[in-house]
Amino acid sequence: MLVLTRKLNQSIKIGDDIEITVLEVRGEQVRIGISAPRDVVVHRKEVFDQIKQENLASSEVDASDIPDL
């Protein structure tokens, strides 16, 4: 894991197209802004993990669910 220190309004670039900016620091919370192309999907980790879990669950097919051909 790369660990970087940034101050308010400073940014981090990922590749040529993604920029992460520190917008606000309030106590233990940090608000960040992410600028990325529309085709780049951005989710909070807990949302990403839930989507991944739901996709795995929906891909599990029981043979009894498939009618005989």
Stockholm file with secondary structure:
# STOCKHOLM 1.0

chainA/1-69         MLVLTRKLNQSIKIGDDIEITVLEVRGEQVRIGISAPRDVVVHRKEVFDQIKQENLASSEVDASDIPDL
#=GR chainA/1-69 SS CCCCCCCTTCEEEETTTEEEEEEEEETTEEEEEEECCTTSCCCCHHHHHHHHHHHHHHHCCCGGGSCCC
#=GC SS_cons        CCCCCCCTTCEEEETTTEEEEEEEEETTEEEEEEECCTTSCCCCHHHHHHHHHHHHHHHCCCGGGSCCC
//
